[in-house]
C-alpha cells in the first residue's frame, strides 16, 4: 500500500457532510498514521495523537474549524541524543474558504494584508483536517529539546599542539593578526 505524501492525509472532511448545525468529531491516529507522523516530523516515535474539533459553516461556502490536539511522542535530546518523551497539548482555530474566494490583497491595502491571517483553501470540496493537525503538532514541538540536567560542555581546555591549530578555524586568522 502506498502512503499518502502528507501525514494524516486521509483525515479530510467533505463539506457536504457538514450539517447546518455544525459537526463535532474526535479522531485518534492509527498505528500506521503514528509511524507516518513520526517520519514526517523526523522524530523517533509518536505514541499517541488525538484531535477533537468542531466544524461550523460561517457562510459563503466558508467553514471554521476549532479544536484541540493532544500527542505523546519521543524526540531526541540535542545534546546527548537520548530519547526524550514530550507531550503536546495545543488549540487550533482556522477558517477554510473555497479557493476562488481567497484572493491576495495587494496594492493600497498591502499593510492590511500583512496583518490579516489568510484562510486555508477547501480542496476539491474537502477540508484537510489532517494537515491542520499535523501543522499544529509540528509548530508545537520544541525545536531544541534537551533532557533535564544535560548540558553541553564548552569549557574543555584547548590543546596548544599543532593538531589543535588545524582543528581551530580561527587559527589562520590569529596567525595573520600576529604577523601584522
C-alpha positions as CSV (number, residue, x, y, z in Angstrom):
1,X,0.0,0.0,0.0
2,X,1.3,3.4,-0.9
3,X,1.2,6.0,1.9
4,X,-0.2,9.5,1.3
5,X,2.6,12.0,0.8
6,X,1.2,14.2,3.6
7,X,1.0,12.8,7.2
8,X,-2.6,12.3,8.2
9,X,-3.6,12.8,4.6
10,X,-6.7,10.7,5.0
11,X,-8.1,13.0,7.6
12,X,-10.3,15.0,5.3
13,X,-13.8,16.1,5.6
14,X,-16.3,16.7,2.8
15,X,-18.0,20.0,3.1
16,X,-21.2,18.2,2.0
17,X,-21.1,16.1,5.2
18,X,-21.2,19.1,7.5
19,X,-24.8,19.7,8.8
20,X,-26.1,23.2,9.2
21,X,-25.8,22.9,13.0
22,X,-22.1,22.0,12.7
23,X,-20.1,18.8,13.3
24,X,-18.1,17.7,16.3
25,X,-15.6,14.9,15.9
26,X,-12.9,13.1,17.9
27,X,-10.3,11.3,16.0
28,X,-7.3,9.2,17.0
29,X,-4.3,8.2,14.8
30,X,-3.8,4.6,13.9
31,X,-0.5,2.8,14.4
32,X,0.4,3.4,10.7
33,X,-0.6,7.1,10.9
34,X,1.6,7.5,14.1
35,X,4.6,6.0,12.2
36,X,4.0,8.2,9.2
37,X,3.7,11.3,11.5
38,X,7.0,10.4,13.3
39,X,8.8,10.1,10.0
40,X,7.4,13.4,8.7
41,X,8.5,15.1,12.0
42,X,11.8,13.4,11.9
43,X,11.4,12.1,15.5
44,X,12.0,8.5,16.8
45,X,8.3,7.8,17.6
46,X,4.8,9.1,18.1
47,X,2.9,7.0,20.7
48,X,-0.4,8.8,20.7
49,X,-2.2,11.5,18.7
50,X,-5.8,12.6,19.2
51,X,-7.8,15.6,17.9
52,X,-11.2,16.9,18.9
53,X,-12.6,19.6,16.7
54,X,-15.9,21.3,15.7
55,X,-16.6,22.5,12.2
56,X,-19.2,25.2,11.6
57,X,-20.4,26.9,8.4
58,X,-19.8,30.6,8.5
59,X,-21.5,31.5,5.2
60,X,-20.5,31.8,1.6
61,X,-19.2,28.3,1.5
62,X,-16.7,29.0,4.3
63,X,-16.1,27.0,7.4
64,X,-14.4,27.5,10.7
65,X,-12.6,24.5,12.3
66,X,-11.7,24.9,16.0
67,X,-10.3,22.2,18.3
68,X,-7.6,20.7,20.4
69,X,-4.8,18.3,19.6
70,X,-3.1,16.1,22.1
71,X,0.0,14.0,21.4
72,X,2.6,11.9,23.2
73,X,5.8,11.5,21.3
74,X,9.6,10.9,21.6
75,X,12.2,13.4,20.4
76,X,16.0,13.2,20.7
77,X,17.9,15.4,23.2
78,X,20.0,17.8,21.1
79,X,23.0,17.3,23.4
80,X,23.1,13.6,24.3
81,X,20.8,12.3,21.6
82,X,19.0,10.3,24.2
83,X,15.3,9.6,23.7
84,X,13.2,12.4,25.3
85,X,9.4,12.0,25.9
86,X,7.3,15.0,25.0
87,X,3.6,15.8,25.3
88,X,1.8,18.3,23.1
89,X,-1.5,19.9,24.1
90,X,-2.5,22.6,21.6
91,X,-5.6,24.5,20.5
92,X,-6.2,25.4,16.8
93,X,-8.8,27.7,15.1
94,X,-8.7,28.1,11.4
95,X,-11.0,29.2,8.6
96,X,-11.4,27.2,5.3
97,X,-12.7,29.0,2.3
98,X,-13.3,28.0,-1.3
99,X,-10.0,28.5,-3.2
100,X,-11.6,31.1,-5.6
101,X,-12.7,33.2,-2.6
102,X,-9.1,33.6,-1.4
103,X,-7.6,36.5,-3.2
104,X,-4.3,38.0,-2.3
105,X,-4.8,41.5,-1.0
106,X,-2.3,43.8,-2.8
107,X,-1.9,47.4,-3.8
108,X,-3.1,50.2,-1.5
109,X,-4.2,47.7,1.2
110,X,-0.8,45.9,1.3
111,X,-0.2,46.7,5.0
112,X,-3.6,45.2,5.9
113,X,-2.8,42.0,4.1
114,X,0.3,41.5,6.2
115,X,-1.7,41.8,9.4
116,X,-4.5,39.5,8.2
117,X,-4.2,35.7,8.6
118,X,-5.1,34.1,5.3
119,X,-7.7,31.3,5.4
120,X,-6.9,27.8,4.2
121,X,-8.3,26.6,0.9
122,X,-11.0,24.0,0.6
123,X,-9.5,21.5,-1.9
124,X,-11.9,19.5,-4.1
125,X,-14.8,20.1,-1.7
126,X,-12.8,18.7,1.2
127,X,-11.3,20.3,4.4
128,X,-7.9,18.9,5.1
129,X,-8.2,18.4,8.9
130,X,-5.0,16.1,8.9
131,X,-2.8,18.9,7.5
132,X,-4.2,21.3,10.1
133,X,-3.5,18.8,12.9
134,X,0.0,18.0,11.6
135,X,1.0,21.6,11.3
136,X,-0.3,22.3,14.8
137,X,1.8,19.4,16.2
138,X,4.9,20.4,14.2
139,X,4.7,24.1,15.3
140,X,4.3,23.0,19.0
141,X,7.4,20.7,19.0
142,X,10.3,22.2,21.0
143,X,13.0,23.0,18.3
144,X,15.9,22.1,20.6
145,X,14.7,19.5,23.1
146,X,17.1,19.0,25.9
147,X,17.0,16.4,28.7
148,X,16.8,17.9,32.1
149,X,20.3,18.2,33.7
150,X,22.1,17.6,30.4
151,X,24.5,20.4,29.5
152,X,26.9,20.9,26.6
153,X,30.4,21.3,28.0
154,X,32.1,24.2,26.3
155,X,34.7,24.6,29.0
156,X,37.2,22.0,27.8
157,X,40.8,23.1,27.8
158,X,42.1,23.9,24.3
159,X,45.2,22.0,23.2
160,X,48.1,24.1,22.2
161,X,49.7,21.5,19.9
162,X,49.7,21.6,16.1
163,X,46.7,19.3,15.9
164,X,44.6,22.0,17.7
165,X,45.8,24.6,15.2
166,X,44.4,22.5,12.3
167,X,41.1,21.9,14.1
168,X,40.6,25.5,15.1
169,X,39.0,27.5,12.3
170,X,40.3,30.8,13.7
171,X,44.0,29.7,13.9
172,X,44.8,31.1,10.5
173,X,43.2,34.5,11.4
174,X,45.2,34.5,14.7
175,X,48.4,33.9,12.8
176,X,47.6,36.7,10.3
177,X,46.8,39.1,13.2
178,X,50.2,38.2,14.8
179,X,52.1,38.9,11.6
180,X,50.8,42.4,11.2
